[in-house]
């Protein structure tokens, strides 16, 4: 497995609460940072149901899917609410 693939371009300490980011994980390319819970939130659709799901930054998890941050998204097309 290629470790560089999981290296974020933005460190966790540089993320801004409530900001939207482009990146990649198994189920999303856009996510919103929740600094209070120290995780990203993204929209997910599964079996016809749409809901928000939390996912960790690569600095916090080495075994499960993580959101690899690429860049800030200044104009998101829709809101991703925090739970």
C-alpha positions in Angstrom: 0.0 0.0 0.0 1.3 3.5 -0.9 1.7 5.6 2.3 1.9 8.9 0.3 -1.6 8.3 -0.8 -2.7 9.0 2.8 -0.6 12.1 3.3 -2.9 15.2 3.6 -1.8 18.5 2.1 -3.3 20.3 5.1 -2.2 19.3 8.6 -4.9 18.8 11.2 -3.7 21.7 13.3 -4.2 24.1 10.3 -7.9 23.2 9.7 -10.5 25.8 10.5 -13.7 24.9 12.3 -16.7 25.0 9.9 -14.6 25.3 6.8 -15.2 23.0 3.7 -12.4 21.1 2.2 -11.9 19.1 -1.0 -10.1 15.8 -0.6 -10.8 12.1 -0.9 -12.0 9.1 1.0 -14.1 6.1 0.0 -17.4 7.9 0.0 -16.8 11.7 -0.4 -14.7 14.4 -2.2 -16.0 17.3 0.0 -16.2 17.4 3.7 -16.6 20.0 6.5 -14.2 20.2 9.5 -15.8 20.0 13.0 -13.0 21.1 15.4 -15.2 20.4 18.4 -15.4 16.7 17.5 -12.0 16.7 15.7 -13.5 15.1 12.6 -14.8 15.8 9.1 -18.5 15.5 8.3 -19.7 14.6 4.7 -22.8 13.6 2.9 -23.2 9.9 2.2 -25.9 8.0 0.3 -26.4 4.4 1.0 -29.4 2.2 -0.1 -31.3 5.3 -1.2 -30.9 7.1 2.1 -28.8 10.3 2.4 -27.2 11.2 5.7 -24.2 12.9 7.2 -21.3 10.7 8.3 -18.1 11.6 10.3 -14.6 10.6 9.2 -11.2 11.2 10.7 -8.2 13.1 9.5 -5.2 10.8 8.6 -3.3 12.0 11.6 -5.9 10.3 13.8 -6.4 6.9 12.2 -4.1 4.4 10.5 -6.5 1.5 10.0 -9.8 2.8 8.7 -10.9 5.1 5.9 -9.8 8.7 6.4 -10.5 12.0 4.6 -7.2 13.0 2.9 -7.4 16.8 2.7 -6.3 18.4 -0.6 -7.4 22.1 -0.4 -9.9 24.6 1.0 -13.2 24.8 -0.8 -14.3 28.4 -0.8 -17.7 28.1 -2.4 -19.4 24.8 -1.4 -22.5 24.0 -3.5 -24.5 22.9 -0.4 -24.4 22.9 3.3 -23.1 20.0 5.3 -24.7 20.3 8.7 -23.1 19.2 11.9 -25.2 16.7 13.8 
